């Protein structure tokens, strides 16, 4: 966590310096506002410096630094280079790959990151982006929509008994966003993409990945409905980053995501009332850069802490390998 005491101490010393400097330069302060006037030049630099200090102080007041690179458990197997979500069921940790990959779920060893089991699922992986569970069933979100053109948004309900998927009992839950009226291709410039989902109070809760507005809308879907249904929008929050996964534990909602500048963040919201999260400002954590920790796409939480996964991330500066992280509970502010 960042300690702001050093900033306050620095501000006091800066004030003392200014007081002394102004006393020594009184004879210059009456000069015309010429670019050659040393007093005028100094004031321009002073204004810039003061603005910078205020910005940094404000940022530090709102953001806690929790760089997760030091919490890396392991680099993930090459089979899950595109890990796109995490879920904990019966004390076991699961993940999957997103679009273009086989329809598989992987059970991970939470202490080593190695693959314990691989399960083939009898469902198409058009663009799997999220996974949650209700204690008996997995819910796999095939609703990745980077281009904003999909009309076939689906969630698969997969019974999972005795550590085995029940492929003959898969149910498909179809839905749409009633607010979306256009389906013109707008790659990474639309507000109807989603990669985050939790199960709570008998409902599925989706949190959108809004490329255009840098917000996240909270939608509810009823898993008991068999016909295609409209997702019900109940609240929205300006995250200033795109949300890539969600987790719920102990009346708190955890959202992870990143910005175009590769900044990775975690927001922790308190449940203000049943199923409502966005009435108060969340705890806001900076986790690091995707250049170093990977493209963060997964989060799962239990009583011991937070599991986070990052898929392989390539840039001109190099490649960050897919990784599994674990942040102990005591590292977070209450």
Secondary structure as GFF3:
##gff-version 3
##sequence-region A 1 334
A	DSSP	alpha_helix	5	24	.	.	.	ID=ss1
A	DSSP	three_ten_helix	26	28	.	.	.	ID=ss2
A	DSSP	alpha_helix	38	62	.	.	.	ID=ss3
A	DSSP	beta_strand	64	65	.	.	.	ID=ss4
A	DSSP	three_ten_helix	68	71	.	.	.	ID=ss5
A	DSSP	beta_strand	72	75	.	.	.	ID=ss6
A	DSSP	three_ten_helix	78	80	.	.	.	ID=ss7
A	DSSP	beta_strand	83	89	.	.	.	ID=ss8
A	DSSP	beta_strand	92	97	.	.	.	ID=ss9
A	DSSP	beta_strand	104	108	.	.	.	ID=ss10
A	DSSP	beta_strand	115	120	.	.	.	ID=ss11
A	DSSP	beta_strand	130	133	.	.	.	ID=ss12
A	DSSP	beta_strand	137	142	.	.	.	ID=ss13
A	DSSP	beta_strand	154	161	.	.	.	ID=ss14
A	DSSP	beta_strand	164	165	.	.	.	ID=ss15
A	DSSP	three_ten_helix	167	169	.	.	.	ID=ss16
A	DSSP	beta_strand	171	177	.	.	.	ID=ss17
A	DSSP	beta_strand	193	200	.	.	.	ID=ss18
A	DSSP	beta_strand	203	209	.	.	.	ID=ss19
A	DSSP	beta_strand	216	221	.	.	.	ID=ss20
A	DSSP	beta_strand	229	237	.	.	.	ID=ss21
A	DSSP	beta_strand	242	249	.	.	.	ID=ss22
A	DSSP	beta_strand	252	258	.	.	.	ID=ss23
A	DSSP	beta_strand	263	270	.	.	.	ID=ss24
A	DSSP	beta_strand	283	289	.	.	.	ID=ss25
A	DSSP	alpha_helix	290	293	.	.	.	ID=ss26
A	DSSP	beta_strand	295	302	.	.	.	ID=ss27
A	DSSP	beta_strand	305	311	.	.	.	ID=ss28
A	DSSP	beta_strand	313	315	.	.	.	ID=ss29
A	DSSP	beta_strand	318	320	.	.	.	ID=ss30
A	DSSP	beta_strand	323	328	.	.	.	ID=ss31
A	DSSP	three_ten_helix	329	331	.	.	.	ID=ss32
###
